Amino acid sequence: MLHTTLRLARQEGACKPSYRKFAASVGGVDNYGEDTPIPLSQVLEVLGLRDALWCLRAVLPEEEAARDRLARLLACAFAEHVAPFWVAPIGIDWQPGDTISVARRYALGQATKEELASARAEALAAWHSARVARGTIQVASASAWTAEADAIDAAIFAAGDAEGAAYVAAEASGEAAFSAFGAAGYAAMAAERQWQHEQFAAMLAA
């Protein structure tokens, strides 16, 4: 389990309304204590997914290594969930799984920083190549290309800085789901957010 504190959250620039809401839920700052450890599962329950993911940047110093591992694995799961939206244009062999697999191996200590950087660079190159290709080859719809671009973004973020990887990968994955389902976009995004919430809760409890 990972933890933050009210002091750490404030020092990292926590959203004031969210900070106040959580402080109120524990009986106030003076009652709870600025340095009392707060399980991120409790933040998730009280404030929801986005604020709990944000709190990954404000964990106890001794939990930062565990945070990095969890955040990257979570980002990989989020990116993998929307990877099927990506359809490679002719001439581009890269797939989101290429980058996600390296990011996951890195989180588990099975790949080097150089391998991770190379995987991220390949994903960025694919993103730019696909953007050029989509500009010259008509796709089914603008929303289809947006979903593909968001799927690439999620993979790129999974190979980025661990501290913010899960938060930004979650955002990209939610946007991919929204774009991929047209008129049902809001429902698809809500479903994706709920799935992300469940994944995060499970990883925190593991």
C-alpha positions in Angstrom: 0.0 0.0 0.0 1.2 3.5 -0.8 0.6 6.5 1.4 0.7 10.3 1.3 0.2 12.9 4.0 -1.7 16.2 4.1 1.7 18.0 4.3 3.1 16.3 1.3 0.0 16.9 -0.7 0.0 20.6 0.1 3.8 20.9 -0.7 3.2 19.3 -4.1 0.5 21.8 -4.9 -2.7 19.8 -4.3 -5.9 21.2 -5.6 -7.4 23.3 -2.8 -11.0 22.1 -3.1 -9.8 18.5 -3.1 -7.4 19.1 -0.2 -10.2 20.7 1.9 -12.7 17.9 1.0 -10.3 15.2 2.1 -9.3 17.1 5.3 -12.9 17.4 6.2 -13.5 13.7 5.6 -10.9 12.9 8.3 -12.1 15.5 10.8 -9.8 18.4 9.8 -6.1 19.0 9.6 -5.6 19.7 13.3 -7.5 16.6 14.3 -5.9 14.2 11.8 -2.4 15.6 11.7 -0.4 16.9 8.8 2.0 14.0 8.9 -0.3 11.1 9.5 0.1 8.6 6.7 -3.0 8.4 4.4 -3.4 5.2 2.3 -4.0 6.1 -1.3 -6.9 3.7 -1.3 -8.6 6.1 1.1 -7.9 9.0 -1.3 -9.3 7.0 -4.1 -12.5 6.3 -2.1 -13.0 9.9 -1.0 -11.8 11.9 -3.9 -11.9 9.5 -6.9 -9.5 8.4 -9.6 -7.9 11.6 -10.8 -7.0 13.0 -7.4 -5.7 9.6 -6.2 -3.5 9.2 -9.4 -2.3 12.8 -8.8 -1.3 11.8 -5.2 1.3 9.3 -6.7 3.6 12.3 -6.9 3.3 12.9 -3.2 4.0 9.5 -1.6 6.2 9.0 1.5 9.9 9.2 0.5 10.5 5.6 1.5 7.7 4.5 -0.8 9.0 6.2 -4.0 10.6 3.1 -5.5 7.4 1.1 -4.9 5.4 4.1 -6.4 7.5 4.1 -9.5 6.9 0.4 -10.1 3.2 0.6 -9.5 2.7 3.8 -11.5 4.5 2.5 -14.5 2.7 -0.9 -14.4 -0.6 0.9 -14.0 0.2 3.2 -17.0 1.1 0.1 -19.0 -2.3 -1.5 -18.1 -4.1 1.7 -19.1 -2.3 2.0 -22.4 -2.7 -1.7 -23.2 -6.5 -1.4 -22.7 -6.8 1.1 -25.6 -4.0 -0.3 -27.8 -6.6 -2.0 -30.1 -7.8 1.4 -31.3 -4.4 1.8 -33.1 -4.3 0.8 -36.7 -0.9 1.2 -38.2 -0.8 3.0 -41.6 1.0 1.2 -44.4 4.7 1.4 -43.9 4.6 1.7 -40.1 5.5 -1.4 -38.3 5.3 0.0 -34.7 2.6 -1.2 -32.4 1.7 0.2 -29.0 2.6 -3.2 -27.5 6.2 -2.7 -28.6 6.6 0.2 -26.2 4.3 -1.0 -23.5 6.2 -4.3 -23.2 9.5 -2.5 -22.7 8.0 -0.1 -20.1 6.6 -3.1 -18.2 9.9 -4.9 -18.3 11.6 -1.8 -17.1 9.2 -1.5 -14.2 10.1 -5.1 -13.2 13.8 -4.4 -13.5 14.2 -6.4 -16.7 15.1 -3.6 -19.1 17.6 -0.8 -19.0 17.0 3.0 -19.1 18.5 2.9 -22.6 16.0 0.4 -23.8 13.2 2.4 -22.3 14.4 5.6 -23.9 14.7 3.8 -27.3 11.2 2.4 -27.0 9.8 5.9 -26.2 11.7 7.4 -29.1 10.3 4.7 -31.5 6.8 5.5 -30.3 7.3 9.2 -30.8 8.7 8.5 -34.3 5.6 6.4 -35.1 3.3 9.1 -33.8 4.9 11.7 -36.2 5.0 9.3 -39.1 1.3 8.3 -38.6 0.3 12.0 -38.4 1.9 12.6 -41.8 0.3 9.4 -43.2 -3.1 10.3 -41.9 -2.8 13.7 -43.6 -2.5 12.1 -47.0 -4.6 9.0 -46.5 -8.3 9.4 -45.6 -9.3 7.6 -42.5 -12.8 6.5 -41.5 -13.4 9.6 -39.5 -11.6 12.3 -37.6 -12.6 10.6 -34.3 -11.0 7.4 -35.5 -7.6 9.1 -36.0 -8.0 10.9 -32.6 -8.6 7.5 -30.9 -5.4 6.2 -32.6 -3.4 9.2 -31.6 -4.6 9.0 -28.0 -3.7 5.3 -28.0 -0.1 6.2 -29.1 0.0 8.9 -26.4 -0.9 6.4 -23.7 1.9 4.1 -24.8 4.4 7.0 -24.9 3.4 8.2 -21.4 3.8 4.6 -20.1 7.5 4.9 -21.1 7.9 8.4 -19.6 8.6 9.6 -16.1 7.1 7.1 -13.6 5.9 9.8 -11.2 3.2 11.1 -13.6 2.9 8.1 -16.0 -0.3 6.7 -14.6 -2.1 10.0 -14.5 -1.3 11.1 -18.1 -1.8 7.6 -19.5 -5.2 7.4 -17.8 -6.1 10.7 -19.4 -5.0 9.6 -22.8 -6.8 6.2 -22.5 -10.0 7.9 -21.4 -9.8 10.3 -24.4 -9.2 7.3 -26.7 -12.3 5.6 -25.5 -14.3 8.8 -25.9 -13.2 9.3 -29.5 -13.5 5.7 -30.6 -17.2 5.4 -29.8 -18.7 8.4 -31.5 -22.2 9.2 -30.1 -21.5 6.8 -27.2 -18.3 8.5 -26.3 -19.3 9.8 -22.9 -20.5 6.4 -21.8 -17.4 4.8 -23.2 -15.2 7.3 -21.3 -17.1 6.7 -18.1 -16.7 2.9 -18.5 -13.0 3.4 -19.1 -12.7 5.5 -16.0 -14.5 2.9 -13.9 -12.2 0.2 -15.2 -9.2 2.3 -14.4 -10.5 2.9 -10.9 -10.9 -0.8 -10.4 -7.4 -1.5 -11.7 -5.8 1.1 -9.4 -7.7 -0.2 -6.4 -6.5 -3.7 -7.1 -2.9 -2.7 -7.5 -2.9 -0.7 -4.3 -4.4 -3.6 -2.4 -1.9 -6.2 -3.9 
